[in-house]
C-alpha cells in the first residue's frame, strides 16, 4: 500500500549516489523552482547551478560534485544537523562553555 510505496521511494533515493546517476532526473526538471509561497524555492539557485554544470561539463563526476553536495545540503541539512548533534553532545558531556570574548585588533596600517 501507501507505506510500501514510501519505503520503495526512500530506498531508491538512498541508492542514488553519483553525479551521473542523478544527472538524468535533474536534467528532466526535478524542481519546479517555485517555493511554497510562489517565489523561488529556497534551494532553486543551488539546483540551477548544479543542473548547468551537468549540462556543460565534460567531467561531471569531477567538476559537479561540490555543486551536488551544496544542493543536497540545502535540501536535507545533513551536515548542519550533524554539526548540531556534535555541539549538543559536547554540551551534554562538558556543560555549557564559557563565552569567548572577542578582542578587537587594530590595523597597524591605520595608525
N, CA, C and O atoms as a GROMACS GRO file, in nm:
protein
  444
    1UNK      N    1   0.081  -0.118   0.000
    1UNK     CA    2   0.000   0.000   0.000
    1UNK      C    3   0.086   0.125   0.000
    1UNK      O    4   0.196   0.128  -0.056
    2UNK      N    5   0.034   0.227   0.064
    2UNK     CA    6   0.098   0.358   0.070
    2UNK      C    7   0.233   0.352   0.142
    2UNK      O    8   0.331   0.412   0.098
    3UNK      N    9   0.238   0.278   0.254
    3UNK     CA   10   0.364   0.268   0.329
    3UNK      C   11   0.472   0.200   0.248
    3UNK      O   12   0.588   0.241   0.250
    4UNK      N   13   0.434   0.095   0.176
    4UNK     CA   14   0.532   0.023   0.094
    4UNK      C   15   0.585   0.114  -0.016
    4UNK      O   16   0.705   0.113  -0.045
    5UNK      N   17   0.498   0.192  -0.078
    5UNK     CA   18   0.541   0.284  -0.184
    5UNK      C   19   0.640   0.386  -0.128
    5UNK      O   20   0.739   0.417  -0.192
    6UNK      N   21   0.613   0.438  -0.008
    6UNK     CA   22   0.704   0.532   0.056
    6UNK      C   23   0.838   0.469   0.085
    6UNK      O   24   0.943   0.531   0.064
    7UNK      N   25   0.838   0.345   0.134
    7UNK     CA   26   0.962   0.274   0.162
    7UNK      C   27   1.041   0.250   0.034
    7UNK      O   28   1.163   0.267   0.032
    8UNK      N   29   0.971   0.210  -0.074
    8UNK     CA   30   1.038   0.187  -0.202
    8UNK      C   31   1.102   0.316  -0.252
    8UNK      O   32   1.214   0.313  -0.303
    9UNK      N   33   1.031   0.428  -0.239
    9UNK     CA   34   1.084   0.556  -0.284
    9UNK      C   35   1.209   0.593  -0.205
    9UNK      O   36   1.310   0.633  -0.264
   10UNK      N   37   1.203   0.580  -0.071
   10UNK     CA   38   1.319   0.613   0.011
   10UNK      C   39   1.437   0.522  -0.021
   10UNK      O   40   1.551   0.568  -0.026
   11UNK      N   41   1.410   0.395  -0.043
   11UNK     CA   42   1.518   0.302  -0.076
   11UNK      C   43   1.580   0.338  -0.211
   11UNK      O   44   1.703   0.334  -0.225
   12UNK      N   45   1.499   0.374  -0.309
   12UNK     CA   46   1.550   0.414  -0.440
   12UNK      C   47   1.635   0.539  -0.427
   12UNK      O   48   1.741   0.549  -0.489
   13UNK      N   49   1.589   0.636  -0.348
   13UNK     CA   50   1.666   0.760  -0.330
   13UNK      C   51   1.796   0.734  -0.258
   13UNK      O   52   1.896   0.799  -0.285
   14UNK      N   53   1.796   0.639  -0.165
   14UNK     CA   54   1.917   0.608  -0.090
   14UNK      C   55   2.026   0.548  -0.179
   14UNK      O   56   2.144   0.557  -0.148
   15UNK      N   57   1.985   0.488  -0.290
   15UNK     CA   58   2.083   0.426  -0.377
   15UNK      C   59   2.145   0.525  -0.475
   15UNK      O   60   2.246   0.493  -0.539
   16UNK      N   61   2.086   0.644  -0.489
   16UNK     CA   62   2.140   0.744  -0.581
   16UNK      C   63   2.261   0.807  -0.515
   16UNK      O   64   2.249   0.872  -0.411
   17UNK      N   65   2.379   0.788  -0.574
   17UNK     CA   66   2.500   0.835  -0.510
   17UNK      C   67   2.587   0.919  -0.602
   17UNK      O   68   2.644   1.019  -0.557
   18UNK      N   69   2.600   0.882  -0.726
   18UNK     CA   70   2.694   0.953  -0.812
   18UNK      C   71   2.624   1.061  -0.893
   18UNK      O   72   2.502   1.059  -0.912
   19UNK      N   73   2.704   1.155  -0.938
   19UNK     CA   74   2.651   1.264  -1.021
   19UNK      C   75   2.587   1.207  -1.147
   19UNK      O   76   2.481   1.252  -1.189
   20UNK      N   77   2.651   1.108  -1.207
   20UNK     CA   78   2.599   1.050  -1.330
   20UNK      C   79   2.461   0.987  -1.308
   20UNK      O   80   2.374   0.998  -1.393
   21UNK      N   81   2.442   0.922  -1.194
   21UNK     CA   82   2.311   0.863  -1.162
   21UNK      C   83   2.204   0.969  -1.143
   21UNK      O   84   2.088   0.948  -1.178
   22UNK      N   85   2.244   1.083  -1.087
   22UNK     CA   86   2.149   1.191  -1.060
   22UNK      C   87   2.120   1.272  -1.185
   22UNK      O   88   2.014   1.334  -1.196
   23UNK      N   89   2.212   1.271  -1.279
   23UNK     CA   90   2.206   1.356  -1.398
   23UNK      C   91   2.072   1.345  -1.471
   23UNK      O   92   2.012   1.447  -1.506
   24UNK      N   93   2.024   1.224  -1.493
   24UNK     CA   94   1.901   1.205  -1.568
   24UNK      C   95   1.781   1.272  -1.504
   24UNK      O   96   1.711   1.348  -1.571
   25UNK      N   97   1.755   1.246  -1.377
   25UNK     CA   98   1.635   1.304  -1.319
   25UNK      C   99   1.648   1.452  -1.292
   25UNK      O  100   1.546   1.520  -1.285
   26UNK      N  101   1.769   1.506  -1.278
   26UNK     CA  102   1.783   1.650  -1.263
   26UNK      C  103   1.760   1.723  -1.395
   26UNK      O  104   1.693   1.826  -1.399
   27UNK      N  105   1.815   1.669  -1.502
   27UNK     CA  106   1.800   1.736  -1.632
   27UNK      C  107   1.658   1.730  -1.683
   27UNK      O  108   1.619   1.808  -1.770
   28UNK      N  109   1.579   1.638  -1.630
   28UNK     CA  110   1.438   1.630  -1.669
   28UNK      C  111   1.353   1.732  -1.595
   28UNK      O  112   1.231   1.736  -1.614
   29UNK      N  113   1.414   1.815  -1.511
   29UNK     CA  114   1.339   1.921  -1.443
   29UNK      C  115   1.281   1.876  -1.312
   29UNK      O  116   1.162   1.893  -1.287
   30UNK      N  117   1.364   1.818  -1.226
   30UNK     CA  118   1.318   1.767  -1.098
   30UNK      C  119   1.250   1.874  -1.014
   30UNK      O  120   1.147   1.846  -0.952
   31UNK      N  121   1.304   1.994  -1.010
   31UNK     CA  122   1.248   2.100  -0.926
   31UNK      C  123   1.177   2.202  -1.013
   31UNK      O  124   1.224   2.240  -1.120
   32UNK      N  125   1.061   2.248  -0.964
   32UNK     CA  126   0.986   2.347  -1.040
   32UNK      C  127   1.046   2.485  -1.025
   32UNK      O  128   1.032   2.569  -1.113
   33UNK      N  129   1.113   2.509  -0.913
   33UNK     CA  130   1.169   2.641  -0.887
   33UNK      C  131   1.078   2.730  -0.806
   33UNK      O  132   1.118   2.839  -0.766
   34UNK      N  133   0.955   2.686  -0.780
   34UNK     CA  134   0.860   2.766  -0.704
   34UNK      C  135   0.855   2.717  -0.560
   34UNK      O  136   0.844   2.597  -0.534
   35UNK      N  137   0.862   2.811  -0.466
   35UNK     CA  138   0.853   2.778  -0.326
   35UNK      C  139   0.708   2.768  -0.283
   35UNK      O  140   0.617   2.780  -0.366
   36UNK      N  141   0.687   2.746  -0.155
   36UNK     CA  142   0.551   2.730  -0.102
   36UNK      C  143   0.466   2.855  -0.117
   36UNK      O  144   0.344   2.846  -0.129
   37UNK      N  145   0.529   2.970  -0.117
   37UNK     CA  146   0.454   3.096  -0.126
   37UNK      C  147   0.462   3.159  -0.266
   37UNK      O  148   0.433   3.277  -0.283
   38UNK      N  149   0.502   3.081  -0.365
   38UNK     CA  150   0.502   3.128  -0.502
   38UNK      C  151   0.632   3.186  -0.552
   38UNK      O  152   0.651   3.196  -0.674
   39UNK      N  153   0.722   3.224  -0.464
   39UNK     CA  154   0.852   3.278  -0.506
   39UNK      C  155   0.946   3.163  -0.538
   39UNK      O  156   0.906   3.047  -0.541
   40UNK      N  157   1.071   3.196  -0.562
   40UNK     CA  158   1.167   3.089  -0.590
   40UNK      C  159   1.187   3.001  -0.466
   40UNK      O  160   1.187   3.050  -0.353
   41UNK      N  161   1.204   2.872  -0.490
   41UNK     CA  162   1.228   2.779  -0.381
   41UNK      C  163   1.362   2.807  -0.315
   41UNK      O  164   1.451   2.863  -0.378
   42UNK      N  165   1.376   2.770  -0.189
   42UNK     CA  166   1.497   2.803  -0.114
   42UNK      C  167   1.621   2.739  -0.174
   42UNK      O  168   1.731   2.792  -0.158
   43UNK      N  169   1.607   2.627  -0.241
   43UNK     CA  170   1.724   2.556  -0.296
   43UNK      C  171   1.733   2.567  -0.448
   43UNK      O  172   1.819   2.505  -0.510
   44UNK      N  173   1.646   2.645  -0.508
   44UNK     CA  174   1.642   2.651  -0.654
   44UNK      C  175   1.772   2.704  -0.714
   44UNK      O  176   1.815   2.654  -0.818
   45UNK      N  177   1.835   2.802  -0.651
   45UNK     CA  178   1.961   2.856  -0.705
   45UNK      C  179   2.068   2.748  -0.707
   45UNK      O  180   2.146   2.740  -0.802
   46UNK      N  181   2.073   2.664  -0.602
   46UNK     CA  182   2.169   2.554  -0.599
   46UNK      C  183   2.137   2.452  -0.708
   46UNK      O  184   2.227   2.399  -0.773
   47UNK      N  185   2.008   2.426  -0.727
   47UNK     CA  186   1.964   2.333  -0.831
   47UNK      C  187   2.006   2.382  -0.969
   47UNK      O  188   2.057   2.304  -1.049
   48UNK      N  189   1.984   2.510  -0.997
   48UNK     CA  190   2.018   2.566  -1.128
   48UNK      C  191   2.168   2.556  -1.153
   48UNK      O  192   2.210   2.519  -1.263
   49UNK      N  193   2.249   2.590  -1.053
   49UNK     CA  194   2.395   2.580  -1.069
   49UNK      C  195   2.437   2.436  -1.098
   49UNK      O  196   2.519   2.412  -1.187
   50UNK      N  197   2.382   2.342  -1.024
   50UNK     CA  198   2.416   2.201  -1.042
   50UNK      C  199   2.371   2.152  -1.180
   50UNK      O  200   2.446   2.084  -1.249
   51UNK      N  201   2.250   2.188  -1.219
   51UNK     CA  202   2.198   2.145  -1.349
   51UNK      C  203   2.283   2.200  -1.463
   51UNK      O  204   2.313   2.128  -1.558
   52UNK      N  205   2.322   2.327  -1.455
   52UNK     CA  206   2.405   2.387  -1.559
   52UNK      C  207   2.540   2.318  -1.567
   52UNK      O  208   2.593   2.297  -1.676
   53UNK      N  209   2.596   2.283  -1.453
   53UNK     CA  210   2.724   2.212  -1.453
   53UNK      C  211   2.708   2.077  -1.523
   53UNK      O  212   2.792   2.038  -1.604
   54UNK      N  213   2.600   2.007  -1.493
   54UNK     CA  214   2.577   1.876  -1.556
   54UNK      C  215   2.561   1.889  -1.707
   54UNK      O  216   2.610   1.805  -1.782
   55UNK      N  217   2.495   1.995  -1.750
   55UNK     CA  218   2.474   2.016  -1.894
   55UNK      C  219   2.604   2.047  -1.966
   55UNK      O  220   2.625   2.001  -2.079
   56UNK      N  221   2.692   2.125  -1.903
   56UNK     CA  222   2.808   2.178  -1.972
   56UNK      C  223   2.938   2.102  -1.946
   56UNK      O  224   3.034   2.118  -2.022
   57UNK      N  225   2.942   2.022  -1.844
   57UNK     CA  226   3.068   1.959  -1.804
   57UNK      C  227   3.100   1.835  -1.885
   57UNK      O  228   3.013   1.751  -1.911
   58UNK      N  229   3.225   1.824  -1.924
   58UNK     CA  230   3.273   1.702  -1.988
   58UNK      C  231   3.305   1.597  -1.882
   58UNK      O  232   3.309   1.477  -1.911
   59UNK      N  233   3.328   1.641  -1.757
   59UNK     CA  234   3.361   1.551  -1.646
   59UNK      C  235   3.275   1.585  -1.524
   59UNK      O  236   3.324   1.642  -1.428
   60UNK      N  237   3.145   1.550  -1.528
   60UNK     CA  238   3.057   1.587  -1.417
   60UNK      C  239   3.096   1.521  -1.285
   60UNK      O  240   3.073   1.579  -1.179
   61UNK      N  241   3.155   1.401  -1.289
   61UNK     CA  242   3.196   1.335  -1.166
   61UNK      C  243   3.304   1.414  -1.093
   61UNK      O  244   3.312   1.409  -0.970
   62UNK      N  245   3.385   1.488  -1.166
   62UNK     CA  246   3.490   1.566  -1.103
   62UNK      C  247   3.448   1.709  -1.075
   62UNK      O  248   3.473   1.762  -0.966
   63UNK      N  249   3.384   1.772  -1.171
   63UNK     CA  250   3.354   1.915  -1.162
   63UNK      C  251   3.227   1.946  -1.084
   63UNK      O  252   3.220   2.050  -1.019
   64UNK      N  253   3.127   1.860  -1.090
   64UNK     CA  254   2.995   1.894  -1.037
   64UNK      C  255   2.968   1.844  -0.896
   64UNK      O  256   2.865   1.877  -0.837
   65UNK      N  257   3.058   1.764  -0.841
   65UNK     CA  258   3.036   1.707  -0.707
   65UNK      C  259   3.016   1.815  -0.600
   65UNK      O  260   2.925   1.802  -0.519
   66UNK      N  261   3.097   1.922  -0.596
   66UNK     CA  262   3.073   2.025  -0.494
   66UNK      C  263   2.936   2.091  -0.509
   66UNK      O  264   2.871   2.123  -0.410
   67UNK      N  265   2.892   2.112  -0.633
   67UNK     CA  266   2.760   2.172  -0.655
   67UNK      C  267   2.649   2.077  -0.614
   67UNK      O  268   2.548   2.120  -0.558
   68UNK      N  269   2.668   1.947  -0.641
   68UNK     CA  270   2.571   1.846  -0.596
   68UNK      C  271   2.563   1.846  -0.444
   68UNK      O  272   2.454   1.845  -0.387
   69UNK      N  273   2.678   1.849  -0.378
   69UNK     CA  274   2.680   1.848  -0.232
   69UNK      C  275   2.610   1.971  -0.175
   69UNK      O  276   2.536   1.960  -0.077
   70UNK      N  277   2.632   2.088  -0.235
   70UNK     CA  278   2.565   2.210  -0.189
   70UNK      C  279   2.414   2.198  -0.205
   70UNK      O  280   2.339   2.235  -0.115
   71UNK      N  281   2.370   2.148  -0.320
   71UNK     CA  282   2.227   2.133  -0.346
   71UNK      C  283   2.164   2.035  -0.246
   71UNK      O  284   2.059   2.064  -0.189
   72UNK      N  285   2.227   1.920  -0.225
   72UNK     CA  286   2.172   1.822  -0.133
   72UNK      C  287   2.175   1.872   0.012
   72UNK      O  288   2.085   1.840   0.090
   73UNK      N  289   2.278   1.949   0.048
   73UNK     CA  290   2.282   2.005   0.183
   73UNK      C  291   2.168   2.104   0.202
   73UNK      O  292   2.106   2.107   0.308
   74UNK      N  293   2.140   2.184   0.100
   74UNK     CA  294   2.028   2.277   0.107
   74UNK      C  295   1.896   2.202   0.126
   74UNK      O  296   1.811   2.245   0.204
   75UNK      N  297   1.880   2.092   0.056
   75UNK     CA  298   1.757   2.014   0.066
   75UNK      C  299   1.744   1.943   0.200
   75UNK      O  300   1.637   1.944   0.261
   76UNK      N  301   1.851   1.880   0.246
   76UNK     CA  302   1.841   1.785   0.357
   76UNK      C  303   1.910   1.828   0.486
   76UNK      O  304   1.881   1.772   0.591
   77UNK      N  305   2.001   1.924   0.482
   77UNK     CA  306   2.069   1.979   0.600
   77UNK      C  307   2.146   1.874   0.681
   77UNK      O  308   2.159   1.889   0.802
   78UNK      N  309   2.197   1.770   0.616
   78UNK     CA  310   2.265   1.663   0.691
   78UNK      C  311   2.391   1.712   0.762
   78UNK      O  312   2.414   1.676   0.877
   79UNK      N  313   2.472   1.793   0.695
   79UNK     CA  314   2.594   1.845   0.759
   79UNK      C  315   2.557   1.936   0.877
   79UNK      O  316   2.620   1.932   0.982
   80UNK      N  317   2.455   2.019   0.857
   80UNK     CA  318   2.411   2.110   0.963
   80UNK      C  319   2.362   2.031   1.084
   80UNK      O  320   2.399   2.062   1.197
   81UNK      N  321   2.278   1.930   1.061
   81UNK     CA  322   2.225   1.850   1.171
   81UNK      C  323   2.335   1.772   1.241
   81UNK      O  324   2.332   1.756   1.363
   82UNK      N  325   2.433   1.723   1.166
   82UNK     CA  326   2.545   1.651   1.225
   82UNK      C  327   2.624   1.745   1.315
   82UNK      O  328   2.662   1.708   1.426
   83UNK      N  329   2.649   1.867   1.268
   83UNK     CA  330   2.723   1.965   1.349
   83UNK      C  331   2.646   2.001   1.476
   83UNK      O  332   2.705   2.012   1.583
   84UNK      N  333   2.514   2.019   1.463
   84UNK     CA  334   2.432   2.050   1.580
   84UNK      C  335   2.438   1.936   1.683
   84UNK      O  336   2.443   1.962   1.803
   85UNK      N  337   2.437   1.812   1.636
   85UNK     CA  338   2.443   1.698   1.726
   85UNK      C  339   2.578   1.692   1.797
   85UNK      O  340   2.584   1.663   1.917
   86UNK      N  341   2.686   1.719   1.724
   86UNK     CA  342   2.819   1.721   1.785
   86UNK      C  343   2.824   1.825   1.897
   86UNK      O  344   2.877   1.798   2.005
   87UNK      N  345   2.770   1.943   1.871
   87UNK     CA  346   2.769   2.050   1.971
   87UNK      C  347   2.682   2.011   2.090
   87UNK      O  348   2.723   2.030   2.204
   88UNK      N  349   2.563   1.958   2.064
   88UNK     CA  350   2.473   1.916   2.173
   88UNK      C  351   2.537   1.807   2.258
   88UNK      O  352   2.526   1.810   2.381
   89UNK      N  353   2.603   1.711   2.195
   89UNK     CA  354   2.670   1.604   2.269
   89UNK      C  355   2.783   1.660   2.356
   89UNK      O  356   2.801   1.618   2.470
   90UNK      N  357   2.858   1.756   2.302
   90UNK     CA  358   2.967   1.816   2.378
   90UNK      C  359   2.913   1.894   2.498
   90UNK      O  360   2.969   1.888   2.607
   91UNK      N  361   2.804   1.966   2.477
   91UNK     CA  362   2.743   2.041   2.587
   91UNK      C  363   2.691   1.944   2.693
   91UNK      O  364   2.708   1.969   2.812
   92UNK      N  365   2.628   1.835   2.651
   92UNK     CA  366   2.578   1.736   2.745
   92UNK      C  367   2.691   1.673   2.826
   92UNK      O  368   2.675   1.643   2.944
   93UNK      N  369   2.804   1.654   2.761
   93UNK     CA  370   2.919   1.590   2.827
   93UNK      C  371   2.994   1.689   2.917
   93UNK      O  372   3.024   1.658   3.032
   94UNK      N  373   3.024   1.809   2.864
   94UNK     CA  374   3.111   1.903   2.933
   94UNK      C  375   3.039   2.021   2.997
   94UNK      O  376   3.100   2.096   3.073
   95UNK      N  377   2.913   2.038   2.970
   95UNK     CA  378   2.841   2.156   3.017
   95UNK      C  379   2.853   2.269   2.916
   95UNK      O  380   2.923   2.257   2.816
   96UNK      N  381   2.785   2.378   2.944
   96UNK     CA  382   2.785   2.492   2.853
   96UNK      C  383   2.919   2.564   2.865
   96UNK      O  384   2.958   2.601   2.975
   97UNK      N  385   2.989   2.584   2.752
   97UNK     CA  386   3.119   2.650   2.759
   97UNK      C  387   3.105   2.799   2.790
   97UNK      O  388   3.003   2.861   2.762
   98UNK      N  389   3.210   2.853   2.848
   98UNK     CA  390   3.213   2.997   2.875
   98UNK      C  391   3.223   3.071   2.742
   98UNK      O  392   3.292   3.026   2.651
   99UNK      N  393   3.154   3.184   2.730
   99UNK     CA  394   3.165   3.261   2.605
   99UNK      C  395   3.308   3.312   2.586
   99UNK      O  396   3.378   3.346   2.682
  100UNK      N  397   3.348   3.316   2.462
  100UNK     CA  398   3.481   3.366   2.428
  100UNK      C  399   3.469   3.515   2.400
  100UNK      O  400   3.389   3.557   2.316
  101UNK      N  401   3.548   3.595   2.472
  101UNK     CA  402   3.542   3.739   2.448
  101UNK      C  403   3.620   3.769   2.321
  101UNK      O  404   3.727   3.713   2.296
  102UNK      N  405   3.565   3.858   2.242
  102UNK     CA  406   3.631   3.893   2.116
  102UNK      C  407   3.726   4.010   2.141
  102UNK      O  408   3.688   4.108   2.205
  103UNK      N  409   3.845   3.999   2.092
  103UNK     CA  410   3.943   4.106   2.103
  103UNK      C  411   3.952   4.177   1.971
  103UNK      O  412   3.976   4.114   1.868
  104UNK      N  413   3.934   4.305   1.973
  104UNK     CA  414   3.944   4.383   1.850
  104UNK      C  415   4.090   4.416   1.828
  104UNK      O  416   4.154   4.478   1.913
  105UNK      N  417   4.141   4.375   1.714
  105UNK     CA  418   4.280   4.402   1.678
  105UNK      C  419   4.280   4.516   1.579
  105UNK      O  420   4.216   4.510   1.474
  106UNK      N  421   4.352   4.622   1.614
  106UNK     CA  422   4.355   4.737   1.522
  106UNK      C  423   4.452   4.708   1.407
  106UNK      O  424   4.550   4.636   1.421
  107UNK      N  425   4.420   4.765   1.296
  107UNK     CA  426   4.502   4.751   1.176
  107UNK      C  427   4.625   4.841   1.190
  107UNK      O  428   4.611   4.962   1.206
  108UNK      N  429   4.747   4.783   1.185
  108UNK     CA  430   4.867   4.866   1.204
  108UNK      C  431   4.883   4.972   1.095
  108UNK      O  432   4.949   5.073   1.117
  109UNK      N  433   4.825   4.952   0.979
  109UNK     CA  434   4.835   5.048   0.871
  109UNK      C  435   4.755   5.175   0.901
  109UNK      O  436   4.786   5.283   0.850
  110UNK      N  437   4.648   5.161   0.985
  110UNK     CA  438   4.563   5.276   1.011
  110UNK      C  439   4.618   5.364   1.122
  110UNK      O  440   4.563   5.472   1.147
  111UNK      N  441   4.725   5.322   1.189
  111UNK     CA  442   4.783   5.402   1.299
  111UNK      C  443   4.870   5.513   1.249
  111UNK      O  444   4.926   5.589   1.329
   0.00000   0.00000   0.00000
